């Protein structure tokens, strides 16, 4: 069962934010309402650009770390939007 998700959202200023959640729809709504991570507050609206699902929290957290370690260009390629 895939209860753990990694997601990438694009903020209104064009920056990308990567996070972990157990409910992607709820979490993106929180970001969009300005109630998500401190980074995304004031950068609304946000758009969900990419998700991956995992069977364990540790696998999802490892992937989140790996995505956060990518360069901006690599993240753009991951979400299918090469710069």
C-alpha positions in Angstrom: 0.0 0.0 0.0 1.3 3.4 -0.9 0.5 5.7 2.0 3.6 7.8 1.9 4.2 10.4 -0.8 6.8 12.8 -1.9 5.6 15.8 -3.9 7.0 18.8 -5.7 5.0 22.0 -5.9 5.7 25.1 -7.9 5.2 28.4 -6.1 3.8 31.6 -7.7 7.3 33.0 -8.0 8.5 30.0 -10.0 10.4 28.3 -7.2 10.0 24.6 -6.5 9.3 23.1 -3.1 9.7 19.4 -2.2 7.9 17.8 0.7 6.6 14.6 2.3 3.0 13.8 3.3 0.5 11.0 3.8 -2.2 13.0 2.0 -1.1 15.0 -1.0 -4.4 16.7 -1.7 -4.7 18.0 1.8 -1.1 19.1 2.0 -1.2 21.0 -1.3 -4.4 22.7 -0.1 -2.6 23.7 3.1 0.3 25.2 1.2 -2.2 27.0 -1.1 -4.0 28.5 1.9 -0.7 29.8 3.3 -0.8 27.2 6.2 1.9 24.9 4.8 5.7 25.2 5.2 7.2 28.6 6.1 8.9 28.6 2.7 5.6 28.5 0.8 3.8 31.1 2.8 3.6 34.3 0.7 4.5 32.4 -2.4 0.9 31.3 -3.2 -0.8 30.1 -5.2 1.0 26.8 -5.6 0.6 24.1 -8.2 1.3 20.4 -7.7 3.9 19.4 -10.3 5.1 15.9 -9.3 4.3 13.0 -6.9 5.9 9.7 -6.1 4.3 7.1 -3.7 6.0 4.7 -1.4 5.1 1.9 0.9 7.1 3.1 3.9 7.9 6.5 5.5 11.6 5.9 5.4 11.6 5.2 1.7 9.6 8.4 1.0 11.9 10.5 3.3 15.0 9.1 1.6 13.5 10.1 -1.8 12.5 13.5 -0.5 16.1 14.1 0.5 17.4 12.9 -2.8 15.1 15.3 -4.7 16.0 18.2 -2.5 19.7 17.5 -3.3 19.1 17.9 -7.0 19.9 21.1 -8.9 17.1 23.3 -10.1 17.7 22.1 -13.7 17.5 18.4 -12.5 14.3 19.1 -10.6 12.8 20.7 -13.7 13.7 17.7 -15.8 12.2 15.4 -13.1 8.9 17.2 -13.3 9.0 17.2 -17.1 9.7 20.9 -17.5 13.3 21.2 -18.8 14.8 24.6 -18.6 
